[in-house]
Structures are given as C-alpha cells and as structure tokens.
Amino acid sequence: SVVQGRNNSVDLVGGVGSPGRYALENRNTTILSVLAQGGGISSNLTHPLVRLQRGGQSYETRADSLLSEPVRNVRVRGGDQIVIVEDNRTYNVLGASGVQTVLNFGKERVTAMEALSAMGGLQGARADPEGILILREYRPEHLAPGGTSGPEMQQVVFTLDLTTADGLFAARQFAINPGDTLLATESPIAAARTIIGLLGTVTGM
C-alpha cells in the first residue's frame, strides 16, 4: 500500500505550471503522470530538459525524447525531485561555412552531418570537404592511459573526409558532444588565391 507522506511524494521544483509536492497515487506513477498533475511543462522553455534527482544522483533526458520513447517514462519513487530546465548544451561552428557561431542542440543527439547542415553547409569556393575537423576536449577523469576504455589524451581532433562514402556515412553517425568545435577548413586552392590576392595588393601599392 502507498501511505501519504514525505516518503511517498515527489517534488516538482520548477519548469511546470504548478510546482509543488505531489503525493504518489500508487507505485506505478510515472514521470509523465507527475508532470501532468503539475500542469505540464512550461511553454516558454526552449528545448526543455527533464532532470530527475534521486539518491544523490541526477538523471536527465530531453522532453521530446521522453514523449517519443515510452521506455524513458520511468516510475518515480518517494523522495524524487523533478525539475524542468532549458537544454543549454552548445557547440561551436567555424571556418568556411555558412555561419560561424555558437549553436544549441536542437535535439538530444546531434550528428556531424546535422551540425554541418545547421551551420549552413560548406562554402563551395572555399571549403575543403576532405578536411572537416571536430575539436574535442575531455575531462581529466575521463582519460584512460592505454586507450582501453577511454581517450588517451585530453585534447583530440577528429577528421572527416566528405569526398568518400565512408566519410559521408561516418558523418551521419558521429555524435557531436557539448563544447565541441566543428571547423570547416579552407581548400589549398582558396588559400593560394588569398595569398596571390595579398601579393597583388602589395605589388599594386
């Protein structure tokens, strides 16, 4: 049986219509059921992220993933705390592309190919499709000397060659991490044109 009290209730901390403490009706109460009791997710949040805090641990998932994947709609327990926040994960895009800026994650998982589309694609006259770089920095605790279960170095550069079938399929599978920098390098021809232009300017002076 479920007895009303602190041990059989959950806290909706924020990001919903009516934050507060909600008693569990039974042991099969799920996250979505609790969010519904709290008036649903606030409509003014961009890319809402559902964060569940339990026993000193924090678990989170995008709201759209929670709605589309029933397996994520887990049962809550007494003492759980749920808060809805905006997904503030970002990555940088630079180089010979349509835009050079900081982009937000439009969904829970963004691939390199999707990131290339979000950055406006490659500039045909400047970009080198053989030199798409992803710069990533790992935390020291994630390093694994010997590479058995993690990266060996803290700073790693991944390269994608979009002129090959393997490179194209790899770009569709390669997941961008928060904080990554995606760099579209310039082609050697474009660099040579730039140098020639500079020389011409200096000669003209």
Salt bridges, closest charged atoms under 4 A:
ASP11 OD2 - ARG6 NH2 3.60
ASP11 OD1 - ARG21 NE 2.82
GLU60 OE1 - ARG51 NE 2.86
ASP64 OD2 - ARG62 NH2 3.68
GLU69 OE1 - ARG72 NE 2.94
ASP80 OD2 - ARG54 NH2 2.69
ASP87 OD2 - ARG62 NH1 2.98
ASP87 OD2 - ARG89 NH2 2.84
GLU108 OE2 - ARG72 NH1 3.08
GLU114 OE2 - LYS107 NZ 2.61
ASP180 OD2 - ARG136 NH2 2.73
GLU186 OE2 - ARG126 NH2 2.56
